[in-house]
């Protein structure tokens, strides 16, 4: 017998706890002896953020409002705006890398004449459009990465959170950027944060005196798993007295969350929630009326959620839903999609974009800011809100302590992209890219701007997979543009939307990024 005060029989405890152990935080005292003092190893995570229409104006230079500089090098000092469009990133300068030169090449292999759909369905998949439908032929990066990073098959590969409180039926184009296997629909949560909580974390703790109902077979099977947790309560009390003070704190903090996530215990592998994991409280979240598209059609109520008009109320809560989903290890890959046609009501006393299609028309008039200086300024104000929300997201991730005492941000790679470079004329080259977090994955450091003309979205996502532990050199379609077009029956490549010099022989991958 060992005389150590925290010594106990690990195998006996694990056998007694059974499946309930899956609901417990990973305790240092239950790790193999060789791991003592090493600290818990946090899982790697990915958060993908997407907006539409690219970088607004400029078509490269010299009037590009997005690019921090013309060559690879350091970003302006902390507190100084990197550029007009990225001004809100000044406070997180040391956490980010901005990238110029990435092209959405696969977009050009399409028979569809629409300027938006081919780019939307290919940006995150690097696979072509399915015939002329509004969907891709392959999975998006969030799903591919999620399959590799998830704790077990019971964990969803990825979830998509609309940044605006807009029902799926009115969400616009954004969900069609996210796909599961073979281009099937992605797992999209509600844009109403109060509804999204239950979809992500399961239902809240039930009424202590519910009306009894005959349980279904599935409920009986789930109850058996939950009962395992109750059945080892005495063992847990005994365990608490023997583990370290740090582990006791983890057990205490985790106890409240266990009740709120009973619905998640039906699955398989060992999730690793942080000690500060907290199920968001939907009871304090604003109620957006009507709550869904069906209610709107039934009641005729004004659509408070339409085109992001409720963003000022709902965004802070949807942000927290995304962060806690990662912190609680409910999922290891999440995506946030901004509305495709926002009114940006939160950015103006009276938004100039209230009319349907107003933003679309404004953007198409902005190949150069001199076309309409006032219109350009209004659109820029709206676009700058994306950078502010990205900064808020990164800052919140930095506030959460991870399993080993590092920041949640240190183990989470955050990638912000668009589907094209210049929405003003549907140009798919020079897609804006911002990366943040996971500092260890940037050997050249952060606080940099990288310029690499001719890199592709396939190069970007392959590099992201390597940053997450893979050895990928390609992502999505491979070969050349001409080979891709032939394989999918595309008669003529849409080269007018690309960087000058593209052709059938252009390879879909050009190499790694200078990160």
Secondary structure, 3 states (H helix, E strand, C coil): CCCCCCCCCHHHHHHHHHHHHHHCCCCHHHCCHHHCCCCCCCCCEEEEEEECCECCCCCCCCCCCCCCCCCCEECCCCCCCCCCCCHHHHHHHHHEEEEEEEECHHHHCCCCCCCCHHHHHHCCCCCCECCCCCCECCCCHHHHHHHHHCCCCCCCCCEEEECCCCCHHHCCCHHHHCECHHHCECCECCCCHHHHHHHHHCCCCCCCCCCCCCCCHHHHHHHHHHHHHHHCHHHHHHHHHHCCHHHHHHHHHHHHHHHHCHHHHHCCCCCCCCCCCCCCCHHHCCCCCCCCHHHHHHHCCCCCCHHHCCHHHHHHHHHHHHHHHHHCCCCCEEEEECCCCCCCHHHCCCCCCCCCCHHHHHHHCCCCHHHCHHHHHHHHHHHHHHHHHHHHHHHHHHHCECCCCCEHHHHEEEEEEECCCEHHHCECCCEEEEEECCHHHCCCCCCEEEEEEEEEHHHHHHHHHHHCCCCCCCCCCCCEHHHHHHHCCCCCCCHHHCCCCCCCCCECCCCCCCC
